[in-house]
């Protein structure tokens, strides 16, 4: 998947979720579950894309902490990850 397209789509969905407010909690929960796989897919890319994806995921998780609660294993560092990805 193209990283720019994935990040743009996630941005649009997060903006839409903000507009929905807390009235549609079931819809927001469903959208949250659908956002995790594309974000995890970005972490299997080249190191440069991983770095940008991790920075953006950090911002997303600050706003919506439960979005990646079932994807913890993806964030473990690999021995051959560049130092800027490990930080």
N, C-alpha and C positions, 0 to 999 in steps of 0.2 A: 504494500500500500504506500502511496505517496504521503510522506510525513506532513507536508504542508496542507494537503487535503484533509487528513485526519485531524490535525490540530484546528483547522478552520471549522470543521464540522462539530468538533467538541465545543469550541467557543460558541457556536450558534446554539447548540443544545443547552449549554449552561446558561446562556442569556435567556433562552426560552423558559428554562426552569425558574429563573429569577422572576420573570413576568407572571408565571403561574402562581407564585406565592405558596403559602402553606395550605391553601384550600384543597388542592388536589394531591394529597400525600401519596395515594396509591400510584398515580401517574408519575410523580417525581421518583418514587422508589423504583418503578419499572425502567424509567430512563436512566437512572443511576446504575442499574444492573447492566444495561446495554452499553454504557460508556467504558466499562472496565476493559473488555477485550481489545478494542482498538488501541487503547493506551498501552496495554501490555505488548501488543504487536510492535509498537515503536521501539521497545527495549531490545528487540532482536535485530536491530539494524546496525549500521556502521557506528563506530564510537562517537563521531561528531553528532549524528542524529540522536544517539542515546543521551548525550549530554544535554542537548536542547530539550529533548522530551522529558528528561528528569527535572530540569528546571521548571518546565511548565507543569508537570505533574505535582511538584512541590506546591505551586500556587493553587492548583485545583484542590489538592487535599486539604490545604488550609481553609478553603471555603466549604468544601463538602468532605468531611473526614471519613465517611463510611463508603466512599466510592470504590476504594481498592482494598477493603478489609479482608477479602478472600484471596488476595493475590500477593501475599507477603513473600513467598519464595522467589518471585521474579526479581526482587530487589536485593538479593544476596550478591555480593561482589564475586566475580570470577577471577581466577588467578591471572588471566591474561588481559583483563580490562586495563585500559590506560589510567594513569594516575588521576587525570582530570575527571574521569567518570566515577572513580572510586570516592572522590571527595564529595 
